[in-house]
Amino acid sequence: MDCVDFIDYRQWLTLQSKLVWYQPSRLAQGRVSCTNNYDVICYFTKGKAKTFNLNDIRVPQLVELEHRLRCERVPSVRNGKYGKTVFHPDGKNPGDVWGDIKQLTYKSKELVSREMLNTIQKPERLMERLIKANSNPGDLVFDPFCGAGTVPVVCVRLDRRFVACEINSDYCRIAEERMAKAAIGGESSENLFGFSTAGKDGKPAASQACLV
Ligand SMILES: C[S@@+](CC[C@H](N)C(=O)[O-])C[C@H]1O[C@@H](n2cnc3c(N)ncnc32)[C@H](O)[C@@H]1O
């Protein structure tokens, strides 16, 4: 979503994160310039952000022992005293360049069709990290370009409410089918696509989607 640089969204939305999803294994077929091997993911909130669930998205430190020892002998910025850097036992903040989530391949179970590979469908893990970090169960997530419905599917699974838009009616149908499956697998769901499934406890659905 590089076009975000050209849209003045500030009166409506607050840009919370501009993440780079780095895919080192993307095929490097460029001949006239460096091949693009990242996507930009923008996450906005309406008003000030209220949630950041760091503990739900920590990733392994992955630092070499030597580097770790070097970090442990640095003077404090505050008082100049040498102290021990404490590494969180559950891992670190993933930062804003995510290179640890692999792109889908044509063998991925979640891939809905070969046509969706690379250009459209994103891994559920990718959206899961974003949604877990920035929302709590019951919160409302909006995806204006939902493609094959990855964000709605993850929202159903994680018990978030959602509103999603997609211009391509074929993709809407695919998203609808995926959401129905996700709802059967766990949470209940009902939405403006017109399907409805009840959860195990028979309670009414929490999610909704819309077409533009
Ligand atoms: C990169 S895909 C989104 C993929 C999605 N995250 C997934 O995992 O399936 C972007 C989608 O935006 C849709 N799109 C483009 N312009 C749109 C518009 N004006 N309104 C709604 N959807 C639009 C495209 O059809 C495409 O499916």
The ligand as an ORCA input file, in Angstrom:
! r2SCAN-3c Opt
* xyz 0 1
  C      -3.630     -7.637     -1.899
  S      -5.302     -7.962     -2.081
  C      -5.817     -8.263     -0.424
  C      -5.517     -9.642     -0.010
  C      -6.070    -10.076      1.298
  N      -5.338     -9.482      2.396
  C      -6.024    -11.600      1.357
  O      -5.231    -12.143      2.117
  O      -6.742    -12.223      0.579
  C      -6.055     -6.421     -2.399
  C      -7.509     -6.541     -2.785
  O      -8.071     -5.234     -2.891
  C      -9.127     -5.305     -3.824
  N      -9.470     -3.947     -4.234
  C      -8.806     -3.106     -5.053
  N      -9.442     -1.932     -5.158
  C     -10.535     -1.996     -4.360
  C     -11.577     -1.086     -4.029
  N     -11.618      0.139     -4.538
  N     -12.509     -1.484     -3.157
  C     -12.479     -2.722     -2.619
  N     -11.523     -3.633     -2.887
  C     -10.567     -3.284     -3.749
  C      -8.558     -6.182     -4.922
  O      -9.576     -6.775     -5.704
  C      -7.756     -7.201     -4.122
  O      -8.490     -8.378     -3.909
*
